[in-house]
């Protein structure tokens, strides 16, 4: 007996995903990176770290524990972001494409967003002692937003299968075959 609810034909769909990665392993100077969104974010991080560090360093209360913590966060953030910017501008990231740069940057951006949340909050609590801490807190909260947005962009890049620098082409091929059911 033939089942009337079962369709007479069925469709088989095959999806093949292929990706090709193209990188140039030579070091070269490329100032156009600074005009991209990730490049502008790294530049903003460097500037905000420097300005925050400068505000605390010029305060007469810079040797207070909270001021030292803010200075440490801003100082290490400045150097790490500046080095990362130089690596991108000279395509060293592309040269060492086998390192999971996006994951490294995601962890760094998340950690620094958390550290800036703590440091800027502590600096804002010292605003009564010195106006410089108010300025440092402002730059710290701005840096928190920039690092947080950078972390979001890195997360989206990881999720979509991109690489940090270079080109990755992902192509999907879908074929449908309809055949009679037996």
ZARO-613518 format. One record per atom (N, C-alpha, C, CB): residue in one letter; atom name; x, y, z. Coordinates in steps of 0.05 Angstrom, whole numbers, plus 5000, padded with zeros to 4 digits. Glycine has a CB too. Example, Ala and Ser with C-alpha at 12.3 -4.5 7.8 and 13.67 -1.06 7.14 Angstrom:
BEGIN
REC   r    a     c1     c2     c3
REC   A    N   5264   4886   5156
REC   A   CA   5246   4910   5156
REC   A    C   5264   4934   5156
REC   A   CB   5226   4911   5181
REC   S    N   5257   4955   5142
REC   S   CA   5273   4979   5143
REC   S    C   5258   5001   5157
REC   S   CB   5282   4988   5114
//
This chain:
BEGIN
REC   r    a     c1     c2     c3
REC   X    N   5017   4977   5000
REC   X   CA   5000   5000   5000
REC   X    C   5018   5025   5000
REC   X   CB   4981   5000   5024
REC   X    N   5011   5045   4985
REC   X   CA   5026   5069   4981
REC   X    C   5016   5090   5001
REC   X   CB   5024   5079   4952
REC   X    N   5035   5102   5015
REC   X   CA   5028   5123   5034
REC   X    C   5023   5149   5018
REC   X   CB   5051   5128   5055
REC   X    N   4998   5160   5020
REC   X   CA   4991   5184   5005
REC   X    C   5002   5209   5016
REC   X   CB   4961   5186   5004
REC   X    N   5011   5209   5041
REC   X   CA   5022   5234   5054
REC   X    C   5051   5238   5047
REC   X   CB   5019   5232   5083
REC   X    N   5065   5218   5038
REC   X   CA   5093   5220   5031
REC   X    C   5095   5232   5003
REC   X   CB   5107   5193   5033
REC   X    N   5113   5252   4999
REC   X   CA   5115   5265   4972
REC   X    C   5126   5245   4952
REC   X   CB   5132   5290   4973
REC   X    N   5119   5250   4927
REC   X   CA   5128   5233   4905
REC   X    C   5157   5239   4897
REC   X   CB   5110   5236   4881
REC   X    N   5166   5263   4904
REC   X   CA   5194   5270   4898
REC   X    C   5206   5282   4923
REC   X   CB   5196   5290   4874
REC   X    N   5233   5282   4924
REC   X   CA   5246   5296   4945
REC   X    C   5270   5311   4934
REC   X   CB   5256   5276   4968
REC   X    N   5279   5331   4948
REC   X   CA   5300   5348   4939
REC   X    C   5325   5345   4957
REC   X   CB   5291   5378   4938
REC   X    N   5347   5341   4945
REC   X   CA   5372   5339   4960
REC   X    C   5388   5364   4954
REC   X   CB   5388   5313   4952
REC   X    N   5397   5378   4975
REC   X   CA   5412   5402   4972
REC   X    C   5440   5398   4983
REC   X   CB   5399   5426   4986
REC   X    N   5460   5405   4967
REC   X   CA   5488   5402   4975
REC   X    C   5500   5429   4976
REC   X   CB   5503   5383   4955
REC   X    N   5513   5435   4998
REC   X   CA   5527   5461   5001
REC   X    C   5557   5455   5005
REC   X   CB   5516   5478   5024
REC   X    N   5573   5467   4988
REC   X   CA   5602   5464   4991
REC   X    C   5613   5491   4996
REC   X   CB   5614   5452   4964
REC   X    N   5628   5494   5018
REC   X   CA   5640   5519   5025
REC   X    C   5670   5517   5021
REC   X   CB   5634   5526   5055
REC   X    N   5681   5536   5006
REC   X   CA   5709   5537   5000
REC   X    C   5719   5565   5008
REC   X   CB   5715   5530   4970
REC   X    N   5742   5565   5020
REC   X   CA   5754   5591   5026
REC   X    C   5783   5592   5017
REC   X   CB   5752   5597   5057
REC   X    N   5790   5615   5008
REC   X   CA   5818   5619   5000
REC   X    C   5829   5644   5014
REC   X   CB   5820   5622   4969
REC   X    N   5852   5642   5025
REC   X   CA   5865   5664   5039
REC   X    C   5888   5674   5023
REC   X   CB   5874   5655   5067
REC   X    N   5889   5701   5019
REC   X   CA   5910   5713   5004
REC   X    C   5924   5733   5022
REC   X   CB   5899   5727   4978
REC   X    N   5950   5728   5027
REC   X   CA   5966   5746   5043
REC   X    C   5992   5751   5029
REC   X   CB   5970   5735   5072
REC   X    N   6003   5775   5034
REC   X   CA   6029   5782   5024
REC   X    C   6048   5783   5048
REC   X   CB   6030   5810   5008
REC   X    N   6069   5767   5048
REC   X   CA   6086   5765   5071
REC   X    C   6109   5784   5072
REC   X   CB   6096   5737   5073
REC   X    N   6109   5804   5055
REC   X   CA   6131   5824   5056
REC   X    C   6122   5847   5073
REC   X   CB   6138   5833   5027
REC   X    N   6141   5859   5087
REC   X   CA   6135   5882   5103
REC   X    C   6134   5907   5085
REC   X   CB   6156   5886   5126
REC   X    N   6114   5924   5088
REC   X   CA   6112   5947   5072
REC   X    C   6096   5968   5087
REC   X   CB   6098   5941   5045
REC   X    N   6101   5993   5082
REC   X   CA   6088   6015   5095
REC   X    C   6062   6021   5081
REC   X   CB   6106   6041   5096
REC   X    N   6040   6022   5095
REC   X   CA   6014   6027   5083
REC   X    C   5998   6046   5101
REC   X   CB   5998   6000   5080
REC   X    N   6000   6073   5095
REC   X   CA   5986   6092   5113
REC   X    C   5956   6092   5109
REC   X   CB   5997   6120   5107
REC   X    N   5946   6078   5089
REC   X   CA   5917   6078   5085
REC   X    C   5902   6062   5108
REC   X   CB   5910   6065   5058
REC   X    N   5917   6046   5123
REC   X   CA   5904   6031   5145
REC   X    C   5892   6050   5166
REC   X   CB   5924   6012   5158
REC   X    N   5905   6073   5169
REC   X   CA   5896   6092   5189
REC   X    C   5868   6103   5182
REC   X   CB   5916   6115   5192
REC   X    N   5861   6103   5156
REC   X   CA   5835   6114   5148
REC   X    C   5813   6093   5149
REC   X   CB   5838   6124   5120
REC   X    N   5819   6068   5156
REC   X   CA   5798   6048   5160
REC   X    C   5787   6051   5188
REC   X   CB   5809   6019   5154
REC   X    N   5764   6039   5193
REC   X   CA   5751   6041   5219
REC   X    C   5769   6028   5241
REC   X   CB   5724   6027   5219
REC   X    N   5780   6004   5237
REC   X   CA   5797   5993   5258
REC   X    C   5822   6010   5262
REC   X   CB   5806   5965   5250
REC   X    N   5833   6022   5241
REC   X   CA   5856   6040   5243
REC   X    C   5849   6065   5259
REC   X   CB   5866   6048   5216
REC   X    N   5826   6077   5254
REC   X   CA   5817   6101   5269
REC   X    C   5813   6094   5298
REC   X   CB   5792   6113   5257
REC   X    N   5802   6070   5304
REC   X   CA   5798   6062   5331
REC   X    C   5824   6058   5346
REC   X   CB   5782   6036   5333
REC   X    N   5844   6047   5333
REC   X   CA   5871   6044   5345
REC   X    C   5883   6071   5350
REC   X   CB   5889   6027   5328
REC   X    N   5880   6090   5331
REC   X   CA   5891   6117   5335
REC   X    C   5877   6130   5359
REC   X   CB   5887   6134   5310
REC   X    N   5851   6127   5361
REC   X   CA   5836   6139   5383
REC   X    C   5844   6127   5409
REC   X   CB   5805   6135   5379
REC   X    N   5850   6101   5409
REC   X   CA   5859   6088   5434
REC   X    C   5886   6100   5443
REC   X   CB   5862   6058   5430
REC   X    N   5904   6103   5424
REC   X   CA   5931   6114   5430
REC   X    C   5927   6143   5442
REC   X   CB   5949   6115   5405
REC   X    N   5911   6159   5429
REC   X   CA   5908   6187   5437
REC   X    C   5894   6188   5465
REC   X   CB   5891   6203   5417
REC   X    N   5873   6172   5469
REC   X   CA   5858   6173   5494
REC   X    C   5876   6162   5517
REC   X   CB   5833   6157   5492
REC   X    N   5891   6142   5512
REC   X   CA   5910   6131   5532
REC   X    C   5930   6153   5540
REC   X   CB   5925   6106   5522
REC   X    N   5941   6166   5520
REC   X   CA   5961   6187   5525
REC   X    C   5949   6210   5541
REC   X   CB   5973   6197   5499
REC   X    N   5926   6220   5533
REC   X   CA   5913   6242   5546
REC   X    C   5906   6235   5575
REC   X   CB   5889   6252   5531
REC   X    N   5895   6211   5579
REC   X   CA   5889   6203   5606
REC   X    C   5913   6200   5624
REC   X   CB   5874   6176   5606
REC   X    N   5935   6189   5613
REC   X   CA   5960   6187   5628
REC   X    C   5970   6215   5635
REC   X   CB   5980   6171   5611
REC   X    N   5969   6233   5615
REC   X   CA   5979   6260   5619
REC   X    C   5964   6274   5641
REC   X   CB   5978   6275   5593
REC   X    N   5937   6271   5641
REC   X   CA   5921   6285   5662
REC   X    C   5929   6275   5690
REC   X   CB   5891   6279   5657
REC   X    N   5932   6250   5694
REC   X   CA   5940   6239   5720
REC   X    C   5968   6247   5727
REC   X   CB   5936   6209   5721
REC   X    N   5986   6245   5707
REC   X   CA   6014   6251   5713
REC   X    C   6018   6281   5721
REC   X   CB   6031   6245   5688
REC   X    N   6002   6299   5710
REC   X   CA   6005   6327   5717
REC   X    C   5991   6335   5743
REC   X   CB   5994   6344   5694
REC   X    N   5976   6316   5754
REC   X   CA   5962   6322   5779
REC   X    C   5982   6320   5803
REC   X   CB   5938   6302   5783
REC   X    N   5977   6336   5823
REC   X   CA   5995   6334   5847
REC   X    C   5989   6309   5863
REC   X   CB   5993   6359   5864
REC   X    N   5966   6296   5857
REC   X   CA   5958   6272   5871
REC   X    C   5963   6247   5855
REC   X   CB   5929   6273   5879
REC   X    N   5982   6248   5837
REC   X   CA   5987   6225   5819
REC   X    C   5998   6201   5833
REC   X   CB   6006   6234   5796
REC   X    N   6010   6205   5857
REC   X   CA   6022   6183   5871
REC   X    C   6002   6168   5889
REC   X   CB   6046   6192   5887
REC   X    N   5977   6177   5890
REC   X   CA   5956   6163   5904
REC   X    C   5952   6136   5889
REC   X   CB   5929   6179   5906
REC   X    N   5945   6115   5904
REC   X   CA   5941   6089   5892
REC   X    C   5922   6089   5868
REC   X   CB   5930   6070   5912
REC   X    N   5901   6104   5870
REC   X   CA   5882   6105   5847
REC   X    C   5894   6118   5823
REC   X   CB   5856   6120   5856
REC   X    N   5910   6139   5828
REC   X   CA   5923   6153   5806
REC   X    C   5944   6135   5793
REC   X   CB   5936   6179   5816
REC   X    N   5958   6120   5810
REC   X   CA   5978   6101   5799
REC   X    C   5965   6079   5782
REC   X   CB   5994   6089   5822
REC   X    N   5942   6069   5792
REC   X   CA   5928   6049   5777
REC   X    C   5919   6060   5749
REC   X   CB   5904   6038   5792
REC   X    N   5908   6084   5749
REC   X   CA   5899   6096   5724
REC   X    C   5923   6100   5705
REC   X   CB   5885   6123   5729
REC   X    N   5946   6110   5717
REC   X   CA   5970   6114   5700
REC   X    C   5980   6088   5689
REC   X   CB   5992   6127   5717
REC   X    N   5979   6066   5704
REC   X   CA   5988   6040   5694
REC   X    C   5970   6030   5671
REC   X   CB   5988   6020   5716
REC   X    N   5944   6033   5675
REC   X   CA   5925   6024   5654
REC   X    C   5929   6040   5629
REC   X   CB   5896   6026   5664
REC   X    N   5931   6067   5632
REC   X   CA   5935   6084   5608
REC   X    C   5962   6080   5596
REC   X   CB   5932   6114   5616
REC   X    N   5983   6076   5612
REC   X   CA   6010   6073   5601
REC   X    C   6013   6047   5585
REC   X   CB   6030   6073   5623
REC   X    N   6004   6025   5598
REC   X   CA   6006   5999   5583
REC   X    C   5988   5999   5559
REC   X   CB   5999   5976   5602
REC   X    N   5964   6011   5561
REC   X   CA   5946   6012   5539
REC   X    C   5958   6029   5516
REC   X   CB   5919   6025   5547
REC   X    N   5971   6051   5523
REC   X   CA   5984   6067   5502
REC   X    C   6005   6051   5487
REC   X   CB   5997   6092   5515
REC   X    N   6023   6038   5501
REC   X   CA   6044   6023   5488
REC   X    C   6034   6000   5472
REC   X   CB   6065   6014   5508
REC   X    N   6015   5985   5483
REC   X   CA   6005   5961   5469
REC   X    C   5990   5970   5444
REC   X   CB   5987   5944   5487
REC   X    N   5973   5990   5446
REC   X   CA   5958   6000   5423
REC   X    C   5976   6012   5402
REC   X   CB   5936   6020   5431
REC   X    N   5996   6027   5411
REC   X   CA   6015   6039   5392
REC   X    C   6031   6018   5376
REC   X   CB   6034   6058   5406
REC   X    N   6040   5998   5390
REC   X   CA   6055   5976   5377
REC   X    C   6036   5961   5358
REC   X   CB   6067   5956   5398
REC   X    N   6012   5956   5366
REC   X   CA   5993   5943   5348
REC   X    C   5987   5960   5324
REC   X   CB   5966   5938   5363
REC   X    N   5985   5986   5327
REC   X   CA   5981   6004   5304
REC   X    C   6005   6002   5285
REC   X   CB   5977   6032   5313
REC   X    N   6029   6003   5295
REC   X   CA   6053   6001   5278
REC   X    C   6053   5974   5264
REC   X   CB   6078   6005   5295
REC   X    N   6046   5952   5277
REC   X   CA   6046   5926   5264
REC   X    C   6026   5925   5241
REC   X   CB   6039   5904   5285
REC   X    N   6003   5938   5245
REC   X   CA   5983   5939   5223
REC   X    C   5993   5957   5200
REC   X   CB   5956   5949   5234
REC   X    N   6004   5980   5206
REC   X   CA   6012   5999   5185
REC   X    C   6035   5987   5168
REC   X   CB   6022   6026   5198
REC   X    N   6052   5971   5181
REC   X   CA   6074   5959   5166
REC   X    C   6068   5930   5157
REC   X   CB   6099   5959   5182
REC   X    N   6043   5922   5160
REC   X   CA   6034   5895   5151
REC   X    C   6049   5872   5164
REC   X   CB   6036   5893   5121
REC   X    N   6058   5876   5188
REC   X   CA   6071   5854   5203
REC   X    C   6050   5834   5212
REC   X   CB   6087   5865   5228
REC   X    N   6025   5844   5216
REC   X   CA   6003   5826   5223
REC   X    C   5998   5806   5201
REC   X   CB   5977   5842   5229
REC   X    N   6000   5816   5176
REC   X   CA   5996   5799   5153
REC   X    C   6019   5780   5149
REC   X   CB   5992   5816   5128
REC   X    N   6043   5789   5156
REC   X   CA   6066   5771   5154
REC   X    C   6064   5747   5172
REC   X   CB   6092   5787   5159
REC   X    N   6054   5752   5196
REC   X   CA   6050   5731   5216
REC   X    C   6021   5723   5218
REC   X   CB   6061   5740   5244
REC   X    N   6009   5717   5195
REC   X   CA   5980   5712   5194
REC   X    C   5972   5686   5208
REC   X   CB   5971   5711   5165
REC   X    N   5991   5669   5215
REC   X   CA   5984   5644   5228
REC   X    C   5977   5648   5258
REC   X   CB   6007   5624   5226
REC   X    N   5984   5671   5269
REC   X   CA   5977   5678   5297
REC   X    C   5948   5687   5297
REC   X   CB   5996   5700   5309
REC   X    N   5931   5678   5315
REC   X   CA   5903   5687   5316
REC   X    C   5900   5715   5326
REC   X   CB   5886   5667   5333
REC   X    N   5907   5735   5310
REC   X   CA   5908   5763   5318
REC   X    C   5881   5773   5327
REC   X   CB   5918   5780   5295
REC   X    N   5860   5765   5314
REC   X   CA   5833   5775   5321
REC   X    C   5826   5766   5349
REC   X   CB   5812   5765   5301
REC   X    N   5833   5742   5357
REC   X   CA   5827   5732   5384
REC   X    C   5845   5746   5404
REC   X   CB   5831   5702   5386
REC   X    N   5870   5751   5397
REC   X   CA   5888   5765   5415
REC   X    C   5877   5794   5420
REC   X   CB   5917   5767   5403
REC   X    N   5869   5807   5398
REC   X   CA   5858   5834   5401
REC   X    C   5832   5834   5416
REC   X   CB   5855   5847   5374
REC   X    N   5815   5815   5411
REC   X   CA   5789   5813   5425
REC   X    C   5794   5811   5456
REC   X   CB   5773   5789   5416
REC   X    N   5812   5794   5464
REC   X   CA   5818   5791   5492
REC   X    C   5830   5817   5503
REC   X   CB   5837   5767   5497
REC   X    N   5849   5829   5488
REC   X   CA   5861   5854   5497
REC   X    C   5840   5876   5500
REC   X   CB   5883   5862   5478
REC   X    N   5823   5879   5480
REC   X   CA   5803   5900   5481
REC   X    C   5783   5896   5504
REC   X   CB   5788   5902   5454
REC   X    N   5775   5871   5508
REC   X   CA   5756   5866   5530
REC   X    C   5769   5871   5557
REC   X   CB   5747   5837   5529
REC   X    N   5794   5862   5560
REC   X   CA   5808   5867   5585
REC   X    C   5813   5897   5591
REC   X   CB   5835   5852   5585
REC   X    N   5820   5911   5570
REC   X   CA   5825   5940   5574
REC   X    C   5799   5955   5578
REC   X   CB   5840   5951   5550
REC   X    N   5777   5947   5566
REC   X   CA   5752   5960   5572
REC   X    C   5744   5956   5601
REC   X   CB   5729   5948   5553
REC   X    N   5749   5932   5612
REC   X   CA   5743   5927   5640
REC   X    C   5762   5943   5658
REC   X   CB   5746   5897   5646
REC   X    N   5788   5944   5651
REC   X   CA   5807   5959   5667
REC   X    C   5800   5989   5667
REC   X   CB   5835   5954   5657
REC   X    N   5792   5999   5644
REC   X   CA   5784   6027   5642
REC   X    C   5758   6033   5657
REC   X   CB   5781   6036   5613
REC   X    N   5740   6014   5658
REC   X   CA   5716   6018   5674
REC   X    C   5724   6022   5703
REC   X   CB   5697   5994   5671
REC   X    N   5742   6006   5713
REC   X   CA   5751   6008   5741
REC   X    C   5767   6034   5745
REC   X   CB   5768   5983   5749
REC   X    N   5787   6038   5727
REC   X   CA   5805   6061   5731
REC   X    C   5790   6088   5728
REC   X   CB   5827   6060   5710
REC   X    N   5772   6090   5709
REC   X   CA   5758   6116   5705
REC   X    C   5738   6120   5728
REC   X   CB   5742   6115   5678
REC   X    N   5726   6099   5739
REC   X   CA   5708   6102   5762
REC   X    C   5724   6111   5786
REC   X   CB   5694   6076   5768
REC   X    N   5747   6100   5791
REC   X   CA   5764   6108   5813
REC   X    C   5774   6137   5810
REC   X   CB   5788   6089   5816
REC   X    N   5781   6144   5785
REC   X   CA   5790   6172   5780
REC   X    C   5767   6192   5784
REC   X   CB   5801   6174   5752
REC   X    N   5743   6184   5776
REC   X   CA   5720   6201   5780
REC   X    C   5714   6206   5809
REC   X   CB   5695   6190   5766
REC   X    N   5720   6186   5826
REC   X   CA   5716   6189   5855
REC   X    C   5736   6209   5867
REC   X   CB   5718   6162   5869
REC   X    N   5758   6214   5853
REC   X   CA   5779   6233   5863
REC   X    C   5776   6260   5851
REC   X   CB   5806   6222   5857
REC   X    N   5754   6266   5837
REC   X   CA   5750   6291   5824
REC   X    C   5750   6314   5844
REC   X   CB   5724   6292   5808
REC   X    N   5742   6309   5869
REC   X   CA   5741   6330   5890
REC   X    C   5769   6338   5898
REC   X   CB   5727   6320   5914
REC   X    N   5789   6321   5895
REC   X   CA   5817   6328   5902
REC   X    C   5830   6344   5880
REC   X   CB   5833   6303   5907
REC   X    N   5825   6338   5855
REC   X   CA   5838   6351   5833
REC   X    C   5821   6350   5808
REC   X   CB   5866   6337   5827
REC   X    N   5819   6371   5793
REC   X   CA   5804   6372   5768
REC   X    C   5817   6354   5747
REC   X   CB   5802   6401   5758
REC   X    N   5843   6349   5750
REC   X   CA   5857   6332   5731
REC   X    C   5846   6304   5731
REC   X   CB   5887   6331   5737
REC   X    N   5836   6295   5755
REC   X   CA   5824   6268   5756
REC   X    C   5797   6268   5742
REC   X   CB   5821   6259   5785
REC   X    N   5783   6290   5742
REC   X   CA   5758   6292   5727
REC   X    C   5763   6289   5697
REC   X   CB   5744   6318   5732
REC   X    N   5784   6303   5687
REC   X   CA   5792   6300   5659
REC   X    C   5801   6272   5653
REC   X   CB   5814   6321   5652
REC   X    N   5817   6260   5671
REC   X   CA   5826   6233   5667
REC   X    C   5803   6214   5666
REC   X   CB   5846   6225   5689
REC   X    N   5783   6218   5683
REC   X   CA   5760   6201   5683
REC   X    C   5744   6203   5657
REC   X   CB   5741   6208   5707
REC   X    N   5742   6228   5647
REC   X   CA   5729   6232   5621
REC   X    C   5743   6216   5599
REC   X   CB   5727   6262   5614
REC   X    N   5769   6220   5597
REC   X   CA   5784   6205   5577
REC   X    C   5783   6175   5581
REC   X   CB   5814   6215   5576
REC   X    N   5783   6167   5606
REC   X   CA   5780   6139   5613
REC   X    C   5754   6127   5604
REC   X   CB   5784   6134   5642
REC   X    N   5732   6141   5608
REC   X   CA   5706   6131   5599
REC   X    C   5704   6131   5569
REC   X   CB   5683   6147   5611
REC   X    N   5716   6151   5556
REC   X   CA   5717   6151   5526
REC   X    C   5733   6127   5516
REC   X   CB   5730   6178   5516
REC   X    N   5756   6121   5529
REC   X   CA   5772   6098   5522
REC   X    C   5757   6072   5526
REC   X   CB   5798   6098   5537
REC   X    N   5741   6071   5547
REC   X   CA   5724   6048   5552
REC   X    C   5705   6043   5529
REC   X   CB   5708   6052   5578
REC   X    N   5693   6064   5519
REC   X   CA   5674   6061   5496
REC   X    C   5690   6052   5471
REC   X   CB   5660   6088   5491
REC   X    N   5713   6064   5466
REC   X   CA   5728   6057   5442
REC   X    C   5738   6028   5444
REC   X   CB   5753   6076   5439
REC   X    N   5748   6020   5467
REC   X   CA   5757   5992   5470
REC   X    C   5733   5973   5468
REC   X   CB   5771   5988   5497
REC   X    N   5711   5980   5479
REC   X   CA   5687   5963   5478
REC   X    C   5677   5959   5449
REC   X   CB   5665   5974   5495
REC   X    N   5677   5982   5434
REC   X   CA   5668   5980   5406
REC   X    C   5688   5964   5390
REC   X   CB   5665   6008   5394
REC   X    N   5714   5967   5395
REC   X   CA   5734   5952   5381
REC   X    C   5731   5922   5387
REC   X   CB   5762   5961   5389
REC   X    N   5724   5915   5412
REC   X   CA   5720   5887   5419
REC   X    C   5696   5876   5404
REC   X   CB   5716   5884   5449
REC   X    N   5675   5892   5401
REC   X   CA   5651   5883   5386
REC   X    C   5658   5878   5357
REC   X   CB   5629   5904   5388
REC   X    N   5674   5896   5345
REC   X   CA   5682   5892   5317
REC   X    C   5699   5867   5314
REC   X   CB   5697   5917   5307
REC   X    N   5717   5862   5332
REC   X   CA   5734   5838   5331
REC   X    C   5718   5813   5334
REC   X   CB   5756   5839   5352
REC   X    N   5698   5814   5352
REC   X   CA   5680   5791   5356
REC   X    C   5665   5785   5330
REC   X   CB   5661   5796   5379
REC   X    N   5654   5805   5317
REC   X   CA   5639   5802   5292
REC   X    C   5658   5791   5270
REC   X   CB   5626   5829   5283
REC   X    N   5683   5801   5270
REC   X   CA   5702   5791   5249
REC   X    C   5708   5762   5254
REC   X   CB   5727   5808   5250
REC   X    N   5712   5754   5279
REC   X   CA   5717   5725   5285
REC   X    C   5693   5708   5277
REC   X   CB   5724   5721   5315
REC   X    N   5669   5718   5283
REC   X   CA   5645   5703   5277
REC   X    C   5641   5699   5248
REC   X   CB   5621   5716   5290
REC   X    N   5649   5719   5232
REC   X   CA   5644   5717   5203
REC   X    C   5667   5703   5188
REC   X   CB   5640   5745   5191
REC   X    N   5688   5695   5203
REC   X   CA   5710   5680   5191
REC   X    C   5731   5697   5177
REC   X   CB   5699   5662   5171
REC   X    N   5733   5723   5184
REC   X   CA   5753   5740   5172
REC   X    C   5780   5735   5185
REC   X   CB   5745   5770   5175
REC   X    N   5801   5746   5172
REC   X   CA   5827   5746   5184
REC   X    C   5834   5775   5190
REC   X   CB   5848   5733   5164
REC   X    N   5855   5779   5207
REC   X   CA   5862   5806   5216
REC   X    C   5871   5824   5193
REC   X   CB   5884   5804   5237
REC   X    N   5888   5814   5176
REC   X   CA   5897   5830   5154
REC   X    C   5903   5812   5130
REC   X   CB   5923   5846   5161
REC   X    N   5896   5821   5107
REC   X   CA   5897   5804   5083
REC   X    C   5869   5800   5073
REC   X   CB   5911   5777   5089
REC   X    N   5866   5781   5055
REC   X   CA   5839   5776   5044
REC   X    C   5832   5747   5047
REC   X   CB   5838   5784   5014
REC   X    N   5808   5742   5054
REC   X   CA   5797   5715   5055
REC   X    C   5771   5715   5040
REC   X   CB   5793   5704   5085
REC   X    N   5770   5698   5019
REC   X   CA   5746   5696   5003
REC   X    C   5732   5670   5010
REC   X   CB   5753   5697   4972
REC   X    N   5707   5672   5017
REC   X   CA   5691   5649   5024
REC   X    C   5669   5647   5003
REC   X   CB   5679   5650   5053
REC   X    N   5668   5624   4989
REC   X   CA   5647   5620   4969
REC   X    C   5631   5596   4976
REC   X   CB   5660   5617   4941
REC   X    N   5605   5598   4972
REC   X   CA   5587   5576   4978
REC   X    C   5574   5568   4952
REC   X   CB   5566   5584   4999
REC   X    N   5574   5542   4947
REC   X   CA   5561   5531   4923
REC   X    C   5538   5513   4933
REC   X   CB   5581   5515   4906
REC   X    N   5515   5519   4922
REC   X   CA   5491   5504   4930
REC   X    C   5479   5491   4905
REC   X   CB   5470   5521   4945
REC   X    N   5474   5466   4906
REC   X   CA   5462   5453   4884
REC   X    C   5438   5437   4894
REC   X   CB   5482   5433   4869
REC   X    N   5417   5438   4879
REC   X   CA   5392   5424   4886
REC   X    C   5386   5403   4865
REC   X   CB   5368   5444   4889
REC   X    N   5380   5379   4874
REC   X   CA   5373   5357   4856
REC   X    C   5346   5346   4865
REC   X   CB   5396   5334   4857
REC   X    N   5328   5345   4846
REC   X   CA   5302   5334   4852
REC   X    C   5300   5307   4839
REC   X   CB   5279   5353   4842
REC   X    N   5293   5287   4855
REC   X   CA   5290   5261   4843
REC   X    C   5264   5247   4853
REC   X   CB   5315   5243   4851
REC   X    N   5254   5229   4838
REC   X   CA   5229   5216   4846
REC   X    C   5234   5198   4870
REC   X   CB   5216   5200   4823
REC   X    N   5215   5196   4888
REC   X   CA   5217   5178   4911
REC   X    C   5207   5151   4902
REC   X   CB   5200   5189   4935
REC   X    N   5219   5130   4913
REC   X   CA   5212   5103   4906
REC   X    C   5196   5090   4929
REC   X   CB   5236   5086   4899
//
